[in-house]
């Protein structure tokens, strides 16, 4: 397994729609393992393949207690409620903002072997799924902010860049 380079805001791969995974190959299995290792190394709780430069519809999520699970071709099939909470992102280190998301979701996907799965999530886990699926569509959490807040964050990044020692925090997705 290897620690992969997490792409930062401004990298074009973060703005591209990821391609579906049609077959679970040994290369996909290695990528998923590397993504899990990278997510934990970065102290994150979710990581999408575009964040490590792979344009595939893959993500990994820590479902709690250090148990990471891969999701291939995930789709939100149901959602409900509305809640606003702070989000961060491994691709925008040191940047945090309140984002409105669904309170609960149902995700349909394939597991690491390609078998179909369905997962229901509430609270933080629901937020993680929404955030990471957005990455697969080239959407960053700052895109979900009002224009004034988003522009202020973009100006700050352009002027100051990202801090070298920015803590991802446990809330970084």
C-alpha positions in Angstrom: 0.0 0.0 0.0 1.1 3.6 -0.6 0.2 7.1 0.5 -1.1 9.0 -2.5 -0.8 12.7 -3.1 -4.0 14.5 -2.3 -4.8 17.1 -5.0 -5.5 20.6 -3.9 -8.1 23.1 -5.0 -7.0 24.5 -8.4 -6.0 21.0 -9.7 -8.2 20.5 -12.8 -8.9 16.8 -11.9 -11.1 18.0 -9.0 -13.5 19.7 -11.5 -14.0 16.7 -13.9 -16.8 14.3 -13.7 -15.4 10.9 -12.8 -15.9 7.9 -15.1 -17.9 4.8 -13.9 -16.0 1.7 -12.9 -17.0 -1.2 -15.2 -14.8 -3.9 -13.8 -13.0 -4.4 -10.5 -9.4 -5.1 -11.6 -6.4 -5.7 -9.4 -5.4 -2.1 -10.2 -8.7 -0.9 -8.8 -8.2 -3.0 -5.6 -4.8 -1.5 -5.1 -6.1 2.0 -5.6 -8.9 1.4 -3.1 -6.3 0.1 -0.5 -4.1 3.1 -1.2 -7.0 5.5 -0.9 -7.9 4.1 2.6 -4.3 4.4 3.7 -4.1 7.9 2.4 -7.4 8.9 4.0 -6.2 7.8 7.4 -2.7 9.3 6.9 -4.4 12.7 6.1 -6.8 12.2 9.2 -9.8 12.3 6.9 -13.1 10.4 7.2 -13.8 10.2 3.4 -11.8 10.4 0.2 -12.9 10.3 -3.4 -10.7 9.0 -6.3 -10.4 12.4 -8.0 -8.8 13.8 -4.9 -5.8 11.5 -5.5 -5.8 12.1 -9.3 -7.9 9.1 -10.4 -10.9 10.1 -12.6 -13.0 7.1 -11.4 -16.3 6.9 -9.5 -14.7 5.4 -6.4 -14.7 6.6 -2.8 -13.8 5.3 0.6 -15.5 6.2 3.8 -14.7 5.6 7.5 -18.0 4.3 8.8 -16.8 4.6 12.4 -14.4 3.0 14.8 -11.6 2.9 12.1 -13.6 0.7 9.7 -13.2 2.0 6.1 -15.3 0.8 3.3 -15.0 1.3 -0.5 -17.9 2.4 -2.6 -17.9 2.0 -6.4 -20.2 4.0 -8.6 -22.2 5.4 -5.6 -25.5 7.1 -6.2 -27.8 8.9 -3.8 -31.1 7.2 -4.3 -33.0 8.8 -1.4 -32.5 11.7 1.0 -34.4 13.7 3.5 -34.3 16.5 6.1 -32.0 19.4 6.0 -29.1 20.3 8.3 -26.4 22.9 8.3 -23.0 21.9 9.7 -19.3 22.8 9.2 -17.3 21.0 6.5 -13.7 20.9 5.6 -12.0 19.0 2.8 -8.6 17.4 2.4 -8.3 19.2 -1.0 -8.9 22.6 0.7 -6.8 22.3 3.9 -7.5 24.8 6.6 -10.7 25.9 4.9 -14.0 25.3 6.8 -17.6 26.6 6.2 -21.1 25.8 7.1 -22.9 23.8 4.3 -26.5 22.7 4.1 -26.9 19.0 3.3 -29.6 16.3 3.6 -29.9 14.9 7.1 -30.1 11.3 5.9 -29.4 9.5 2.7 -29.6 6.1 1.1 -26.6 5.3 -1.2 -26.7 2.5 -3.8 -23.2 1.4 -5.0 -21.0 -1.7 -5.5 -18.6 -2.9 -2.8 -14.9 -3.6 -3.4 -15.7 -6.8 -5.2 -18.3 -5.3 -7.5 -21.3 -6.7 -5.6 -24.3 -4.3 -5.2 -24.8 -2.7 -1.8 -27.3 -0.2 -0.3 -26.4 1.9 2.7 -28.6 4.2 4.8 -26.7 6.9 6.7 -27.6 9.8 9.0 -25.7 12.7 10.5 -22.0 13.0 9.8 -21.9 9.8 7.7 -24.7 11.1 5.5 -22.7 14.4 5.1 -19.6 12.4 4.2 -21.4 10.5 1.4 -22.8 13.7 0.0 -19.5 15.5 0.1 -17.6 12.6 -1.5 -20.2 11.9 -4.2 -20.0 15.7 -5.1 -16.3 15.1 -5.7 -17.1 12.5 -8.2 -19.2 15.1 -10.1 -16.5 17.8 -10.0 -18.2 19.7 -7.2 -16.4 21.0 -4.1 -18.1 22.0 -0.9 -17.3 25.7 -1.5 -19.6 25.4 -4.6 -22.5 24.9 -2.2 -21.8 28.2 -0.4 -23.4 31.5 -1.2 -21.5 33.6 -3.7 -20.1 36.1 -1.2 -18.7 33.5 1.1 -17.4 31.4 -1.8 -15.6 34.4 -3.4 -14.2 35.4 0.0 -12.7 31.9 0.4 -11.3 31.9 -3.2 -9.7 35.3 -2.6 -8.1 34.1 0.6 -6.7 31.0 -1.1 -5.4 33.1 -4.0 -3.7 35.6 -1.6 -2.5 33.3 1.1 -2.5 29.8 -0.4 -3.0 26.9 2.0 -1.1 26.8 5.3 1.6 24.2 5.4 0.5 22.8 8.7 -3.3 23.2 8.2 -5.0 20.6 10.4 -7.5 18.5 8.4 -9.3 17.9 11.7 -11.7 15.0 12.2 -14.3 17.0 10.2 -12.3 17.0 7.0 -14.0 15.0 4.3 
